[in-house]
Amino acid sequence: MSVTRIAYVRPALVMTVLLTLATGVAYPLLTTGVSELVFSSQARGSLINGSSDKVIGSELIGQNFTRNEYFWGRPSVTSDSPYNPMASAGSNLAASNPALDQAVKDRIAALRKANPQSSATVPVDLVTASGSGLDPQISVEAAQWQGQRIATARGLPLAQVNKLIDDNTSSPLIGYLGPTVVNVLKLNQALDKLKAN
């Protein structure tokens, strides 16, 4: 190899090593360290602990509640099981697809059967999956629509269930940048605490 070639190869190798250290080691360590300091809970997955300090879930990933005494979340169409974070995906069915129409009709029928006392229109977020299939939140209307079923199953007054919904409602950081929502896992956890007390 000629001396001129070595003169070009050496700086290229040095730059490759330096850039690898800067972008592959230093930058990830710096951003991880800053996120641990500033956003500790979020950096660790926004985990939610149960009564015995055992992790029961995350604020960021929904769970498949199906029992009548719990609030139900949005449908999840992740591949092998509902709310599987390793297979996050929507159904990819177009609004014109008959299979989507049928899935929505089936979900409405199942919700009406489980909530016979709710005569109002079924909220759309209870019958349509989110783009990720992992949405942990529902609208306040969707929670209130299920309120009577929860009250009946748990032997609680509806007013108490509605107050619990209000207590667990989150508003957007800036009022016009999104709807007010309820985290289903946190709401169900509050229901269980109410029962324990």
Secondary structure, DSSP 8 states (H G I E B T S, - for coil): --HHHHHHHHHHHHHHHHHHHIIIIIHHHHHHHHHHHHSHHHHTT-EEE-TTS-EEEETTB-----STTS--------SSSTT-GGG-------TT-HHHHHHHHHHHHHHHHH-TT--S---GGGTS--SSS---EEEHHHHHHHHHHHHHHHT--HHHHHHHHHHTEE--SSTTSS--EEEHHHHHHHHHHHHH-
